[in-house]
């Protein structure tokens, strides 16, 4: 199956995020990321824009964590 306009299959989405397909399945079950289903074969599909949003959130969290660690080191 080819990419559907702006959607990725689970393996492609997992590679895009750098996680395993099982992690992505769990995030979907926990409503941490929106999942869509292909109307003909019921494959899980993920919008590329949603995946990009996840990467931005991860980056922001990492940046905030790094800043907290720098402040803690400076205080000691």
C-alpha positions as a Markdown table, in Angstrom:
| # | Residue | x | y | z |
|---|---|---|---|---|
| 1 | Unk | 0.0 | 0.0 | 0.0 |
| 2 | Unk | 1.3 | 3.4 | -0.8 |
| 3 | Unk | 1.2 | 6.5 | 1.4 |
| 4 | Unk | -2.2 | 8.1 | 1.4 |
| 5 | Unk | -2.0 | 11.9 | 1.1 |
| 6 | Unk | -0.4 | 12.9 | 4.4 |
| 7 | Unk | -0.9 | 9.6 | 6.1 |
| 8 | Unk | 1.7 | 7.0 | 7.1 |
| 9 | Unk | 1.3 | 3.3 | 8.0 |
| 10 | Unk | 2.4 | 2.2 | 11.4 |
| 11 | Unk | 5.9 | 1.0 | 10.4 |
| 12 | Unk | 6.6 | 4.3 | 8.5 |
| 13 | Unk | 5.2 | 6.4 | 11.4 |
| 14 | Unk | 7.3 | 4.4 | 14.0 |
| 15 | Unk | 10.4 | 5.0 | 11.9 |
| 16 | Unk | 9.6 | 8.7 | 11.6 |
| 17 | Unk | 9.3 | 9.0 | 15.4 |
| 18 | Unk | 12.2 | 6.7 | 16.2 |
| 19 | Unk | 10.0 | 4.3 | 18.2 |
| 20 | Unk | 8.8 | 0.7 | 17.8 |
| 21 | Unk | 5.4 | 0.0 | 16.1 |
| 22 | Unk | 4.3 | -1.5 | 19.5 |
| 23 | Unk | 5.0 | 1.8 | 21.2 |
| 24 | Unk | 2.9 | 3.6 | 18.6 |
| 25 | Unk | 0.1 | 1.1 | 19.1 |
| 26 | Unk | 0.2 | 1.7 | 22.8 |
| 27 | Unk | 0.2 | 5.5 | 22.4 |
| 28 | Unk | -2.9 | 5.1 | 20.1 |
| 29 | Unk | -4.7 | 3.0 | 22.8 |
| 30 | Unk | -3.9 | 5.6 | 25.4 |
| 31 | Unk | -5.1 | 8.4 | 23.1 |
| 32 | Unk | -1.7 | 10.0 | 23.1 |
| 33 | Unk | -1.7 | 10.2 | 19.3 |
| 34 | Unk | -4.6 | 10.1 | 16.9 |
| 35 | Unk | -5.0 | 6.9 | 14.9 |
| 36 | Unk | -7.0 | 6.5 | 11.8 |
| 37 | Unk | -8.0 | 3.3 | 10.0 |
| 38 | Unk | -7.8 | 2.6 | 6.3 |
| 39 | Unk | -11.4 | 2.1 | 5.0 |
| 40 | Unk | -10.6 | -1.0 | 3.0 |
| 41 | Unk | -8.0 | -3.0 | 5.0 |
| 42 | Unk | -8.3 | -1.4 | 8.5 |
| 43 | Unk | -4.6 | -0.6 | 8.7 |
| 44 | Unk | -3.6 | 1.9 | 11.3 |
| 45 | Unk | -2.8 | 5.3 | 9.7 |
| 46 | Unk | -1.2 | 8.3 | 11.2 |
| 47 | Unk | -1.3 | 11.9 | 9.9 |
| 48 | Unk | 2.2 | 13.2 | 9.2 |
| 49 | Unk | 1.2 | 16.6 | 10.7 |
| 50 | Unk | 0.3 | 14.8 | 14.0 |
| 51 | Unk | 3.6 | 13.0 | 14.0 |
| 52 | Unk | 5.5 | 16.3 | 13.5 |
| 53 | Unk | 3.5 | 17.7 | 16.4 |
| 54 | Unk | 4.7 | 14.8 | 18.6 |
| 55 | Unk | 8.3 | 15.5 | 17.6 |
| 56 | Unk | 7.9 | 19.2 | 18.5 |
| 57 | Unk | 6.5 | 18.3 | 21.9 |
| 58 | Unk | 9.3 | 15.8 | 22.6 |
| 59 | Unk | 11.9 | 18.4 | 21.6 |
| 60 | Unk | 10.3 | 21.1 | 23.9 |
| 61 | Unk | 10.2 | 18.6 | 26.8 |
| 62 | Unk | 13.8 | 17.7 | 26.3 |
| 63 | Unk | 14.8 | 21.4 | 26.1 |
| 64 | Unk | 12.9 | 22.2 | 29.3 |
| 65 | Unk | 14.5 | 19.2 | 31.1 |
| 66 | Unk | 18.0 | 20.3 | 30.0 |
| 67 | Unk | 17.3 | 23.8 | 31.3 |
| 68 | Unk | 16.2 | 22.5 | 34.7 |
| 69 | Unk | 19.3 | 20.3 | 34.9 |
| 70 | Unk | 21.5 | 23.3 | 34.1 |
| 71 | Unk | 19.8 | 25.4 | 36.8 |
| 72 | Unk | 20.2 | 22.7 | 39.4 |
| 73 | Unk | 23.9 | 22.3 | 38.6 |
| 74 | Unk | 24.3 | 26.1 | 38.9 |
| 75 | Unk | 22.6 | 26.1 | 42.3 |
| 76 | Unk | 25.0 | 23.5 | 43.8 |
